[in-house]
Amino acid sequence: MDVVIIGAGVVGAACAYYASRSGLSVTVVDRGPVAGGTTGAGEGNLLVSDKEAGPELDLALLSARLWRELSAELPGTVEYEPKGGLVVAPDETTLKALRHFAEGQRAAGVVSAEADPAALRELEPHLAPGVAGGFHYPQDAQVQPALAAAHLLKASGAEVHLGEEVTGILLESGTVRGVRTSRRTLRAPAVVNASGTWGGRIAELAGTALPVLPRRGFVLVTEPLPRVVRHKVYAADYIADVASDSAALQSSAVVEGTPSGPVLIGATRERVGFDRTLSTDALRRLAGQAAALFPVLADVRVMRAYHGFRPYLPDHLPAIGPDPRVPGLLHACGHEGAGIGLAPATGLLIAAALTGTAPPLPPAPFRPDRFAS
């Protein structure tokens, strides 16, 4: 094989897809099933609306285009839904801050339009009264994340080994030569670490370091409903939560309908290690904030809740590309809650690095060794 990819989530699947399209032979290995980690616990967000102008927004805009292309190349497989996003401001002060935020984004290529309260009601008839205004982002979209990962993997033609934990990185004179799993040895001159929240552990196996930490998040799923929520709708404080370094519990309403009927309600963030304990405080906050944003949801039944761990890096940018400390090792992890949205551009950057071709955008901000002292 030319490359072994560790991780069968959507990022690993996108790396496999674009590496294969570049003519490389690919093997993917994962300790669990396809989309068994962060991908399977995600909502499928493809957002540009929550990212300020800079490297992550550039990555998101490229990915937004690539997801549109993938939905045409793999029709009907990823449940691509270009629903658009709506960011809501409760007061004039917040609206003014949103206006400044949107101005910076527009210079980078983001399409947005300010909406007064009447326009918001046109876009979302069930939205709570009394909001000051907001912004509509037509480029925001949605996919079904587990399906997306599975179909990207299938389309890649990669050899896939599931249920096999990577127990070692094969090194010769400090250079990568493959991986050892619980069942076999896989030899290749390149290894891609796309293992999400376990990215730091894989880096350690290769004798290097990557400060990936898990950030826990909960999502509520309601009973099936008519389409009462048309867009991805969230309160403006969600943007601050995404950029926050706090380890404490943070929550802000993110509400969206799905084609099958249930409404998804997020989003919380907290750094508690890999603690899977159900947090009634987090669920209570989500329910209350969602009902405040959409009063029609106040009496709707919640059928289930799920949670997962986002791979967090201190500067909120993913690590993408070759690790100069270990020749042959590449990283594609640390996307936090944006991995599904950023997966295609990440895969394209990794494929460019593997083949020595020109990258689609400057890779320097995502250098994996940027955290080295």
C-alpha positions as CSV (number, residue, x, y, z in Angstrom):
1,M,0.0,0.0,0.0
2,D,1.0,3.6,-0.5
3,V,-0.7,4.9,2.6
4,V,-2.4,3.6,5.8
5,I,-5.1,5.8,7.2
6,I,-5.9,5.4,10.9
7,G,-9.6,6.3,11.5
8,A,-12.8,5.4,9.6
9,G,-14.7,8.6,10.5
10,V,-15.6,11.2,8.0
11,V,-12.2,12.8,8.0
12,G,-10.4,9.5,7.4
13,A,-12.9,8.5,4.8
14,A,-12.3,11.8,2.9
15,C,-8.6,11.3,3.1
16,A,-9.0,7.9,1.6
17,Y,-11.3,9.2,-1.1
18,Y,-9.0,11.9,-2.3
19,A,-5.8,9.9,-1.9
20,S,-7.4,7.1,-4.0
21,R,-8.5,9.7,-6.6
22,S,-4.9,10.8,-6.8
23,G,-3.8,7.3,-7.8
24,L,-2.6,6.0,-4.4
25,S,-3.4,2.6,-3.0
26,V,-5.0,3.0,0.4
27,T,-5.7,1.0,3.5
28,V,-8.0,2.3,6.3
29,V,-7.9,0.8,9.8
30,D,-10.1,1.6,12.8
31,R,-10.5,0.2,16.3
32,G,-14.3,0.3,15.9
33,P,-16.9,0.5,13.1
34,V,-17.2,3.1,10.4
35,A,-18.2,6.5,12.0
36,G,-17.9,4.9,15.4
37,G,-16.4,7.9,17.1
38,T,-17.0,11.7,16.8
39,T,-18.6,11.3,13.3
40,G,-21.4,9.1,14.6
41,A,-22.1,11.5,17.4
42,G,-22.3,14.6,15.1
43,E,-25.2,16.4,13.5
44,G,-23.7,16.7,10.1
45,N,-23.1,20.4,10.1
46,L,-21.5,22.0,7.1
47,L,-21.1,25.6,8.5
48,V,-19.4,28.7,7.3
49,S,-21.5,31.0,9.4
50,D,-19.8,30.3,12.7
51,K,-16.2,30.9,11.5
52,E,-14.4,34.2,11.5
53,A,-12.2,35.3,8.6
54,G,-9.0,33.3,8.6
55,P,-7.6,29.8,7.9
56,E,-10.5,27.8,9.2
57,L,-13.0,29.8,7.2
58,D,-10.9,29.3,4.1
59,L,-11.0,25.5,4.8
60,A,-14.7,25.6,5.4
61,L,-15.4,27.5,2.1
62,L,-13.4,25.0,0.1
63,S,-15.1,22.2,1.8
64,A,-18.5,23.7,1.1
65,R,-17.8,23.6,-2.6
66,L,-16.4,20.1,-2.4
67,W,-19.5,18.8,-0.5
68,R,-21.6,20.2,-3.3
69,E,-19.5,18.3,-5.8
70,L,-19.6,15.1,-3.8
71,S,-23.4,15.3,-3.6
72,A,-23.4,15.2,-7.4
73,E,-20.6,12.6,-7.7
74,L,-22.3,10.3,-5.1
75,P,-26.0,11.2,-5.6
76,G,-28.4,10.2,-2.9
77,T,-25.7,8.7,-0.6
78,V,-24.9,11.5,1.9
79,E,-28.3,13.1,2.3
80,Y,-26.9,16.5,1.4
81,E,-29.3,19.3,2.3
82,P,-28.4,22.9,1.4
83,K,-30.8,24.3,4.0
84,G,-28.9,27.4,4.9
85,G,-28.2,28.8,8.4
86,L,-29.8,31.5,10.5
87,V,-28.0,33.3,13.3
88,V,-30.3,35.1,15.8
89,A,-29.4,38.1,17.9
90,P,-31.5,38.7,21.1
91,D,-30.6,42.4,21.4
92,E,-29.2,45.4,19.5
93,T,-25.7,45.0,21.0
94,T,-25.4,41.4,19.8
95,L,-26.8,42.3,16.4
96,K,-24.1,45.0,16.0
97,A,-21.4,42.5,16.9
98,L,-22.9,40.0,14.3
99,R,-22.9,42.7,11.7
100,H,-19.2,43.3,12.2
101,F,-18.5,39.6,12.2
102,A,-20.4,39.2,8.9
103,E,-18.5,42.0,7.3
104,G,-15.2,40.3,7.9
105,Q,-16.6,37.0,6.5
106,R,-17.9,38.6,3.3
107,A,-14.4,39.8,2.4
108,A,-13.4,36.1,2.5
109,G,-16.2,35.0,0.2
110,V,-19.1,34.2,2.6
111,V,-22.6,35.1,1.4
112,S,-24.9,36.5,4.1
113,A,-27.8,38.9,4.4
114,E,-29.0,40.7,7.5
115,A,-32.6,40.0,8.4
116,D,-34.8,42.2,10.6
117,P,-37.5,40.6,12.8
118,A,-40.1,40.6,10.1
119,A,-37.7,38.9,7.7
120,L,-36.7,36.3,10.4
121,R,-40.4,35.4,10.7
122,E,-40.6,34.9,7.0
123,L,-37.6,32.5,7.1
124,E,-38.7,30.8,10.4
125,P,-42.4,31.3,11.2
126,H,-42.2,29.5,14.6
127,L,-39.2,31.6,15.8
128,A,-39.8,33.3,19.2
129,P,-40.9,37.0,19.0
130,G,-38.8,39.8,20.5
131,V,-35.5,39.1,18.8
132,A,-33.6,42.1,17.5
133,G,-32.6,40.5,14.1
134,G,-30.1,38.1,12.6
135,F,-28.2,37.0,9.6
136,H,-29.1,34.4,6.9
137,Y,-26.2,32.3,5.5
138,P,-27.4,30.4,2.4
139,Q,-24.0,28.5,2.1
140,D,-24.7,26.5,5.3
141,A,-25.7,22.9,4.7
142,Q,-26.1,19.5,6.2
143,V,-25.2,15.8,5.5
144,Q,-25.9,12.6,7.3
145,P,-22.5,12.0,8.8
146,A,-22.4,8.2,9.2
147,L,-23.7,7.8,5.6
148,A,-21.2,10.3,4.3
149,A,-18.3,8.4,5.9
150,A,-19.5,5.0,4.7
151,H,-20.1,6.1,1.1
152,L,-16.8,8.0,0.9
153,L,-15.0,4.9,2.1
154,K,-16.8,2.7,-0.4
155,A,-16.2,5.1,-3.3
156,S,-12.5,5.3,-2.4
157,G,-12.0,1.6,-3.0
158,A,-9.7,1.4,0.0
159,E,-9.0,-1.8,1.8
160,V,-10.7,-1.4,5.2
161,H,-10.0,-3.2,8.4
162,L,-12.5,-2.5,11.2
163,G,-12.4,-3.6,14.8
164,E,-8.6,-3.5,14.8
165,E,-6.8,-1.2,17.2
166,V,-3.5,0.2,16.1
167,T,-0.9,-0.9,18.7
168,G,2.2,0.4,17.1
169,I,3.7,2.6,14.4
170,L,6.5,0.8,12.5
171,L,9.6,3.0,12.3
172,E,13.0,2.4,10.7
173,S,15.7,4.9,11.5
174,G,12.9,7.3,12.7
175,T,10.9,7.0,9.4
176,V,7.4,5.6,9.2
177,R,7.1,2.2,7.5
178,G,3.5,1.2,8.4
179,V,1.4,0.2,11.4
180,R,0.9,-2.8,13.6
181,T,-2.7,-3.7,14.7
182,S,-4.2,-6.2,17.1
183,R,-4.4,-8.6,14.1
184,R,-1.9,-7.8,11.4
185,T,1.0,-5.7,10.2
186,L,0.3,-3.2,7.4
187,R,3.4,-1.8,5.7
188,A,3.3,1.5,3.8
189,P,5.7,4.5,3.5
190,A,3.0,6.9,4.8
191,V,0.6,6.8,7.7
192,V,-2.2,9.4,8.2
193,N,-3.4,9.9,11.8
194,A,-7.1,10.6,11.3
195,S,-8.1,9.2,14.7
196,G,-10.0,12.1,16.1
197,T,-10.0,12.4,19.8
198,W,-7.3,9.6,20.0
199,G,-5.0,11.6,17.7
200,G,-2.7,12.4,20.6
201,R,-2.3,8.7,21.4
202,I,-1.4,7.8,17.8
203,A,1.2,10.6,17.8
204,E,2.7,9.1,21.0
205,L,3.0,5.7,19.3
206,A,5.1,7.4,16.6
207,G,7.3,9.1,19.2
208,T,5.9,12.6,18.8
209,A,3.2,14.8,20.5
210,L,0.0,16.4,19.4
211,P,-2.1,18.0,22.3
212,V,-5.5,16.7,21.2
213,L,-8.1,16.7,24.0
214,P,-11.7,15.4,24.1
215,R,-14.5,18.0,24.4
216,R,-17.8,16.4,25.3
217,G,-21.1,17.5,23.7
218,F,-24.8,16.5,24.0
219,V,-27.6,16.5,21.4
220,L,-31.3,16.0,22.0
221,V,-33.6,14.3,19.4
222,T,-37.3,15.0,19.5
223,E,-40.2,13.0,18.3
224,P,-40.9,13.3,14.5
225,L,-42.6,16.6,13.7
226,P,-43.8,18.5,10.6
227,R,-41.1,20.8,9.3
228,V,-41.3,23.4,12.1
229,V,-37.7,24.4,11.7
230,R,-36.5,25.1,8.2
231,H,-32.9,26.1,8.6
232,K,-30.0,25.5,10.9
233,V,-30.9,28.1,13.5
234,Y,-28.7,29.1,16.4
235,A,-28.3,31.8,18.9
236,A,-25.4,34.2,18.4
237,D,-23.7,33.1,21.6
238,Y,-22.9,29.8,19.9
239,I,-20.1,31.5,18.0
240,A,-18.4,32.6,21.2
241,D,-18.8,29.1,22.7
242,V,-17.1,27.5,19.6
243,A,-14.1,29.9,20.0
244,S,-13.9,29.6,23.8
245,D,-11.0,27.9,25.7
246,S,-13.1,27.3,28.8
247,A,-13.2,23.7,30.1
248,A,-16.5,24.4,31.9
249,L,-20.0,23.5,30.6
250,Q,-21.2,25.9,27.9
251,S,-24.4,25.6,26.1
252,S,-26.2,27.6,23.4
253,A,-29.2,26.7,21.3
254,V,-28.6,25.1,17.9
255,V,-31.9,23.8,16.4
256,E,-32.6,22.2,13.1
257,G,-35.2,20.0,11.5
258,T,-34.4,16.8,9.6
259,P,-35.9,15.2,6.5
260,S,-37.2,12.3,8.6
261,G,-39.0,14.6,11.0
262,P,-37.1,14.7,14.4
263,V,-35.6,18.0,15.4
264,L,-32.0,18.0,16.6
265,I,-31.1,20.3,19.5
266,G,-27.5,21.1,20.5
267,A,-25.0,22.3,21.5
268,T,-23.0,21.8,24.7
269,R,-19.2,21.9,25.2
270,E,-17.1,20.8,28.2
271,R,-13.7,19.3,28.8
272,V,-14.2,16.3,31.2
273,G,-11.9,13.8,29.6
274,F,-13.7,10.7,28.2
275,D,-16.4,10.8,30.9
276,R,-19.6,9.4,29.3
277,T,-21.8,10.2,32.3
278,L,-25.2,11.6,31.3
279,S,-25.3,15.3,32.4
280,T,-28.9,16.2,33.3
281,D,-27.7,19.8,33.7
282,A,-26.5,19.9,30.1
283,L,-29.8,18.3,28.8
284,R,-31.9,20.7,30.9
285,R,-30.0,23.7,29.5
286,L,-30.4,22.5,25.9
287,A,-34.1,21.9,26.3
288,G,-34.7,25.3,27.9
289,Q,-32.7,27.2,25.4
290,A,-34.3,25.5,22.4
291,A,-37.8,26.2,23.8
292,A,-36.8,29.9,24.3
293,L,-35.8,30.1,20.6
294,F,-38.7,28.1,19.3
295,P,-41.7,28.1,21.8
296,V,-43.5,25.5,19.6
297,L,-41.0,23.0,21.0
298,A,-41.9,23.5,24.6
299,D,-44.4,20.6,24.8
300,V,-42.6,18.3,22.3
301,R,-41.3,15.0,23.5
302,V,-37.6,14.3,23.5
303,M,-37.2,10.7,22.4
304,R,-33.5,10.3,23.1
305,A,-30.2,12.1,23.8
306,Y,-26.7,11.2,22.6
307,H,-23.3,12.6,23.1
308,G,-19.8,12.3,21.8
309,F,-16.3,13.9,22.1
310,R,-14.9,16.5,19.8
311,P,-11.1,16.5,19.2
312,Y,-10.0,19.8,20.6
313,L,-6.7,21.6,19.9
314,P,-5.7,24.7,21.9
315,D,-5.8,27.1,19.0
316,H,-9.1,25.7,17.5
317,L,-7.4,24.8,14.2
318,P,-7.0,21.2,13.1
319,A,-3.6,19.6,12.5
320,I,-3.4,18.7,8.8
321,G,-0.3,17.6,6.9
322,P,3.1,16.0,7.3
323,D,4.8,16.0,10.7
324,P,8.4,17.0,10.1
325,R,9.4,15.4,13.3
326,V,8.6,11.9,12.0
327,P,9.0,11.5,8.2
328,G,6.1,9.6,6.7
329,L,3.6,10.5,9.4
330,L,0.8,12.9,8.5
331,H,-2.0,14.2,10.7
332,A,-5.6,14.9,9.9
333,C,-7.3,15.5,13.3
334,G,-8.2,18.1,15.9
335,H,-11.2,19.6,14.0
336,E,-13.3,19.8,17.2
337,G,-17.0,20.1,16.2
338,A,-16.3,21.1,12.6
339,G,-14.8,17.8,11.3
340,I,-17.7,16.8,9.1
341,G,-17.8,20.2,7.5
342,L,-14.1,20.4,7.0
343,A,-13.5,16.8,5.9
344,P,-13.3,17.2,2.1
345,A,-10.8,20.0,2.2
346,T,-8.7,18.1,4.7
347,G,-8.7,15.1,2.5
348,L,-7.6,17.2,-0.5
349,L,-4.8,18.8,1.6
350,I,-3.6,15.3,2.7
351,A,-3.7,13.9,-0.9
352,A,-1.7,16.9,-2.1
353,A,0.9,16.3,0.6
354,L,1.1,12.6,-0.2
355,T,1.6,13.1,-3.9
356,G,3.8,16.2,-3.7
357,T,1.3,18.3,-5.7
358,A,0.3,21.9,-5.1
359,P,-2.1,22.2,-2.1
360,P,-5.6,23.8,-2.7
361,L,-4.9,26.5,0.0
362,P,-1.9,27.4,2.2
363,P,-1.2,24.6,4.6
364,A,1.1,26.4,7.0
365,P,-1.6,27.4,9.6
366,F,-2.4,23.7,10.1
367,R,1.2,22.5,10.6
368,P,1.1,19.6,13.1
369,D,4.4,20.7,14.8
370,R,3.2,24.2,15.6
371,F,2.6,23.3,19.2
372,A,6.2,22.1,19.8
373,S,8.1,24.2,22.3
